[in-house]
């Protein structure tokens, strides 16, 4: 309680004091560049991703731009130990997606390398995915994929660097079949990360369909 008084939580945009569980104030919510994608319809991320991978559906919650409020939110989540932001992003997602057909059977998160996990202390996707799992009553598996290559933070790499060959980045840890997977990542930029994960699953599984969901897209 004393820490909350001495160091109150503040809106990431206007610096107004807000509840400790919030990220931005209600007034600044309008400053978030939401995508307004429809999960079951064609949209920008689905059209871009389908060039690389066969997917059922795709959804990006927000548009990511340099120096934007969305960038600030994502970077606070990933690099500033504010893991709880994932729950807020999940609630924003839940407000915008209603699974009424072709509901996924399993939620799977993109893993981070064990070295990065040890350094950061958490995977920024886990609370986000757990909140979605609980709301939609869809099981979640954080360990279906294992990252085998340690790479520098995406925020320090430009798009050309991100497009370089990164094959064999992931390893499937168990056999799956007859399943529709909702694969979750934070920011979709080139599609390379999700593409590698999708093909690792499809090439080593049987009768599996995949949809993707990301917090933000930057394409």
Secondary structure, DSSP 8 states (H G I E B T S, - for coil): -HHHHHS--B-TTT--B--TT-SS-TGGGGGS-B----TTS--HHHHHHTTTS--S-EEEEEE--TTSHHHHHHHHHHHSS-TTHHHHHHHHHHTT----SS--SEEEE----HHHHHHHSS-TTHHHHHHHHHHHT-EEESSSEEE-S----GGGS-HHHHTS--TT-EEE-S--EEEEEEEEEEEESSSHHHHHHHHHHHHT-EEEEEEEEEEEE--
